[in-house]
Structures are given as C-alpha cells and as structure tokens.
C-alpha cells in the first residue's frame, strides 16, 4: 500500500506539472501570434488578450529576452524580471524549470526562436505561472490520498482479520475438542471438519483408538500375570500351613506377594496413555 501511494503521488505530480507545461506552451504560442519585428528588433503589444498578463501580481507573467539575454519586453503583471530563468540553448527547443521571482515560486517555460529578414534575430520567449496553486493542489491531493489509502488499508486489514478468523475457526474447534478429550469429556474427535483437516482428525482418532486398544491389552496382560503369580503363591501358602513353625518361609512368601501387588499397581498407574477417560463420581 505504501508503494502504491508513492506511485500514485509521483504520477499525479507529473501529470500536474505536464499540464502546467502545456498551459505555458499555449501562452507562448499565443504570445508569438501577436509578436512582430520592427526597426528596434521586436514588437509585442503592451496589452494582451489574457487579462492576467495585464494585472499586477496576477500569478502569470511573460518576458522576451534577446540573444544577449537582455530583457526586450515583459508583461505588465511584473516588473523587469530580477533573475534570469532557464533558457533554451537551441532554436526550437523548450526549457522548463522553476524560478523565484519577486518572492514567489513560478513554473517557467522558455522557447527559443529565430527570425530572418535582412538580419538574423534570436529571441527567448519566457512565460511563468505561480506554482502556489499547483503546490496547494498537490498538498490537498496528498492529504486526500493519504486518508483514502488509510481507509482502504484499515478496511483490508479488518477484512483479512475476519477472513483469517473464519479460516482458523475449525482449528480452534479442534483445539477445544482435544482439550475436552484430555479432560476425559470425549472419546474421540468429531467428523464435522473441512476436508483440509479431515486427514488430521482421522489420523488422531486412529492414534487414540490404537492407544485405547494397547492400554486394554496391557491391562489384560497385567491381570494374566497377576493370576499366574498369585495361584502358585496361594498353593505355597496352603502347603506351609501344615508347618506353622516355618515362619521364615511364610515371611518370604508374604514379601513376594507384597512386592507383586506393589509392582502391579505401579504398572497400572504409570502405564502408557495418551488421553485419560474420566468417570463421573456420584455425590
């Protein structure tokens, strides 16, 4: 957006300056149409058709310079130009620039012509227009451009945030379901997901189901192990009952039985699990 603003601003300024140059060229052509050669070299009417050339400080002035860059004529809108503007170097060339005249900044256009009668005469026709109006137009345009692009940028950002929120809503739902499963409130993920996430949820459900099956197999194995160990110990305890004085054997079997119980409880508690299934306890 910043690059776009810069390009639009540059393009607008160039178009304004180009339009100003075209106006200045038109003024020079109009001035040339009423210019004649006389005994003194050149004659331009004192009063011109464009009244801005005849009004003091109107923001538009014209002047004619000879080959020695001396003022041969100037409009009534200014005094003798105090500073020489940029002049064309070749006959038929145009030269544009900016010049401060009487404390004001002017856009200037200079055109070099050559007349032939008995002698060769070269003159520079120069027209200047107050740049304040153009500069003010540029400033107003830049302010409007800035405000407009700010509104567009904020709108785009808000729209993008809204679209991203909608796009990530299934992920937020997935996160909520996983948290519910971790708390034991759900057994598996639902299937109401967009196709981009169905593969993920399907694989997660398969992983959870596999973990449940593995845990059940693990518990069954522990139960079988307990049964296979408890049965011989019970038989040994029954046989030792016939020998009440053999306290050493009974104590040893009791320790073995206690260790088996402890290790089985520990295996069940610390067994591999992905998610826990909770059970509601009646109060």
N, C-alpha and C positions, 0 to 999 in steps of 0.2 A: 504493500500500500504506500509506503514511503517513496519507493522508486517510482510508482505511478504518479504520485503527487509531483515529484521533481520533473518527470517527463511532461506532464500536463502544463506545469508552470512554465517550463522552458519554451514549449510550443506556443503557449498563449503570448508570452512576451515577444517572441519572434514575430508572431502574426501582427501584434500591435505595432512593433517597430517597422515591419514591412508595410503595413497600411499607412503609417506616418510618412515613410519614404515615398510611397505612391502619391500621397497628397502633395508633398513637397515638389515632386517631379511635375505634377499638374500645375502648380503655381508657377514654376519656372517656364513651362511651355506657354502658359497664359502671358507671362511677362515678355517672353520672346515675341509673341504675336503682335505686341504693341511697340516693340523696340525698332528704332530706325537709326541709320547712320546719318550724321550731319557733318558740318565743317569741323566741329570740335571732336568728332570721332563717333559719338553715340548719343542718342536722344531717347529718353524714356519719359512718358507722361508723369507729371507730378502727382496727379490724382488718378488712382487706379480703380478698376471696376470693383474689385474686392475691397469693401469698406474697412476691413481690418488693417489693410496696409496704410490707410489714411488716418487711423485713430491712434492716438498716443497710448503706448503701453497696452496694446491690444493682444499681445502674445504672438504676433505674426509680423515678420519684417522681411525685407528683401534689399539686396545691395548688388552693385555691379563693380567689379574690380578690373583694371586694365592689366596688361602684360607685366607691368612693374609692380603689380599688386597694390595699386593705389585706388582709393575709392573714387569712382566716376559718377556714381549715383546711389542713393539709398531712399528707402520709403520714408514717409512722414511718421511712421509708427515708432521710429527710434532716431536717436542722434547718430552721428558718424560711428560706425562700429569701432569699438575701442580695441578689440582683439581680432586678429585675422583668423577666420575659421579654416578648416581643412579644405584645400583647393585641389581640383583635379590636375594631373600633370600632363595629360594628353588631350588633344582636341576630340570632343565627342564622348569623353569619359565622365562618369559620375563619381562623386566622392561624398560619402555620408559620414557624419560624426556628431559629436556633442560639444557645445561651446557655451561658456558662461558669458552672457552679455548683459551689462547693466544690472549685475547681481542676480540674474536669472539663468537657469539652465535651459538651453534650446537644442532641439534636434535640428541639424543643418544638412542641407543638400547643396552641392556645388556642381556646376556644369560648365565645361569649357567649350567655347565656340570660336570660330574663325571666319571673319568676313573679308572678302576681297573686292575692292573697287580699283582705284588707282594704286592703292597700297594694301598691305596685309594688316588686318586688325584682329587681335585676340583679346577676348574678354572672358571673365569668370562671372557667371550669374549664380548668386547665392541666396537661398531662402532659409529662414529659421523659424521654427514653431516652438512655442513654450512647451517644455517637457513636463510641466507640473500636472497638467490634465492627464497625460498618459501615465505618469508615475502614480497619480492618485487612482486611476483605473486599475493599474497593476496591483496596488496595495489592496483595493477593495476586492479584486478578484482573488488575490491570495487569501484574504480573510474568509471569503465565501468558500473557496476551495478547501481550506483547512477545516472549516466547520462541516462542510459536506462530507469530506472524507472521514472525519471523526465519527459522524453519524453512521456512515456506511461501515466503517471498521467495527464500531461497537455493535451494530446490528449483525454483522457477520460473526463476530466473536460470540454474541449471545445465541445466534442460530447454531453455530458449531458446538457450543456447550450443550445446547438442548439435544442436538443430534447424537453427540457422544454419550449423553446421559441415557438416551433411548437405546443406543447401541450396546452400552455396558450393563443395561438392566438385567439381561439373562445371567451375566457373570455375578452380579450382586445377589441374584436369586440362588445361584449355585453356591455361593459362599454361605448364604443363610441356611441352605439345606445341609451343607457339610457340618456347619456348627450344630444344627439340630441332631444330626446323626452322632456327632461326638458327644452330645449330651444324652444320648440314648432315647431321643424322642421319635426317631425314624429308623427304619430298617435299611432303606435304600433310596437312591435319588429318583425323582420323578422323570417322566419322559417328555414333558412339555417344554422342550428346549429347541431353539433354532438348529437347523442342520449343521451349522458350523461347530456347535458344541455337543451334538449327539454322540459323536465318536468318543469324546472325552467322558461324558456321563456314562456311556455304555461300558467303557473300559473300567471306570471307577466302580460301577456296580458289579462287574465281573470280579474285580480285585476284592471287593468287600465280601462277596459270596464265597470266593475261594478262601478268604481268611476265616469266615464262619465255619466252613467245612473242615479246614485244617484244625481249627480250635476244637471242634467236636471230636475229630479223630484223636487229637491229643488227649482230651479228657477220657475218651473210651480206653485209650492205651494206658492211662494212669489208673483207671479203675481195674483193668485187667491185671496190671502189675500189682496193685494192692491186694487183689483177690489171690493172685498166685503166691504172694508172700505171706499173707495172713493165714492161709489154710495150713501150711507147714508149721507155722509158729503155734497155732491153736493145737495142732496134734502134739507138738513137743510139750506144750504146757499140760496137756492131758496126761501124757506119759510121766511127766515129772511130778504130777500129783500123787503118784504112788511112792514117791521118795520125798517126804516132807522135810527130811533133814538136808537135802541137797539145795541149800539156799544160794550157792554160787551160780548154779545153772539157771535157777529162776530169775535171779537178778540180771544175768546176762541176756536172757530172752526178753526181759522187760525193757532193758536198754535198747535192744534191737527193735522191738515193737515201737518204742517211743521215737527212735530215730526214723523209722519208716514213716510214721504218722507225720513227723515234722517235715521230712523231705517231700512227701506227697502234698501237704498243704502249701509248702513253699513253691512247688512246681505249678500248682493250680493258680496261685496268686500272681506269680511272676511270669506266667506263660505268655507267649507271643500273641499280641492282639493289636488290631488296627483301630477299631472303634468299639466302644462299650455299649452294651444294651442295658438300659436302666429298667428297674422294676419298681412300680409304684407300691409303697407300703401303706396298708390301711391304718388309719389312726383310731 
